[in-house]
Amino acid sequence: MRATADTNILVRAIVNDDHHQARLAQNLLSTAEIIVLTLPALCEFVWVTKRGYRHRAEDIAAAIRLLVSAPTARVDRAAVEAGLAMLDSGGDFADGVIAFEGRRLGGTVFASFDRRATELIAATGGETQLLDSASEQP
């Protein structure tokens, strides 16, 4: 089978809070001829495991590295590496993916209200613009 894994499959396989579903998810991930790990599913995975399950960023990064290292995994590796670099630096995985994808599609400036995200992206050489609503005049 060539499968695209929904976020809940990834969460169950890694978190293992429902043993029956975890076993089914792990079986799918290990037996599929191809397992597609989409960027939205990985971004949701990070959000759910960090916010919902209170997992540490290091553990989440390790889980993503494990998932994408499977020989049957199909994933945008460059975008995942950008997300992992942000996560490893104390930022948000999704912000790294968004900045990477934006550059690839022609966006030269990462614009955000998130100071931490713009600082981390700037630290990697990306051009950023921090929007500050307090400084705008009516």
C-alpha positions in Angstrom: 0.0 0.0 0.0 1.1 3.6 -0.7 -0.4 5.6 2.1 -0.5 9.2 3.2 -0.4 9.4 7.0 -2.8 11.7 8.7 -1.6 13.5 11.8 -3.5 11.2 14.1 -1.6 8.2 12.7 1.7 9.9 13.5 0.6 11.0 16.9 -0.7 7.5 17.9 2.5 5.8 16.6 4.7 8.1 18.6 2.7 8.9 21.7 1.3 5.4 22.2 -1.5 6.6 24.5 -4.0 4.2 23.0 -2.1 0.9 22.7 -4.5 -0.6 20.1 -4.4 2.4 17.8 -0.7 2.8 18.3 -0.1 -0.8 17.2 -2.3 -0.2 14.1 -0.5 3.1 13.3 3.0 1.6 13.8 2.0 -1.4 11.6 0.9 0.9 8.8 4.1 3.0 9.0 6.3 -0.1 9.0 4.6 -2.1 6.3 3.5 0.5 3.7 5.4 0.3 0.5 5.5 4.1 0.6 4.4 6.4 3.5 3.9 10.0 2.6 4.5 12.5 5.4 3.1 15.8 4.3 4.3 19.1 5.7 0.8 20.0 7.1 0.7 16.7 8.9 4.1 17.2 10.4 3.3 20.7 11.5 0.1 19.5 13.2 2.1 16.6 14.7 4.5 19.1 16.4 1.6 21.3 17.6 -0.4 18.4 19.0 2.6 16.7 20.8 3.9 20.0 22.1 0.7 21.7 23.2 -1.6 18.7 23.9 0.9 16.2 25.2 3.5 18.6 26.6 6.4 16.8 24.9 9.8 18.6 24.9 11.0 20.0 21.6 14.0 17.7 21.7 11.8 14.6 21.9 9.5 15.9 19.1 12.5 16.6 16.8 13.8 13.1 17.5 10.4 11.6 16.6 10.3 13.6 13.3 13.8 12.4 12.5 12.8 8.9 13.2 9.7 9.2 11.0 11.4 10.7 8.0 14.4 8.4 8.2 12.3 5.4 7.2 13.4 4.1 3.8 9.8 4.2 2.6 9.1 7.7 3.8 8.4 10.3 1.1 8.8 13.8 2.5 10.0 17.3 1.5 13.3 16.8 3.3 14.6 20.3 2.7 11.5 21.8 4.2 11.6 19.4 7.1 15.2 20.2 7.8 14.3 23.9 7.9 11.5 23.2 10.4 13.8 21.1 12.5 16.5 23.8 12.5 13.9 26.2 13.9 12.7 23.7 16.5 16.2 22.9 17.5 16.8 26.7 18.0 13.9 27.0 20.3 11.4 28.2 17.7 8.4 26.8 16.0 8.7 24.0 13.4 5.9 25.5 11.3 7.7 28.9 11.1 10.8 27.2 9.7 8.7 25.3 7.1 6.8 28.5 6.2 9.9 30.6 5.8 11.6 27.9 3.7 8.5 27.4 1.5 8.1 31.1 1.1 11.7 31.5 -0.1 11.3 28.6 -2.5 8.1 30.2 -4.0 9.8 33.7 -4.4 9.1 35.4 -1.1 12.3 37.1 -0.1 11.1 38.5 3.2 9.6 36.5 6.1 7.0 38.9 7.6 5.4 38.2 11.0 4.1 39.7 14.2 6.2 37.0 16.0 9.4 38.6 17.2 11.0 35.2 18.2 10.3 33.7 14.8 11.8 36.7 12.9 14.9 36.7 15.1 15.5 33.0 14.6 15.0 33.3 10.8 17.2 36.3 10.6 19.9 34.4 12.6 20.0 31.9 9.8 20.5 34.6 7.2 16.9 35.0 6.1 15.5 38.5 5.5 12.7 39.3 7.9 10.2 42.0 8.7 8.7 42.2 12.2 5.3 44.0 11.9 4.5 45.9 15.0 0.8 47.0 15.3 1.6 49.4 18.2 3.7 51.6 15.9 1.0 52.1 13.3 -0.8 55.3 13.2 -4.6 55.5 12.3 
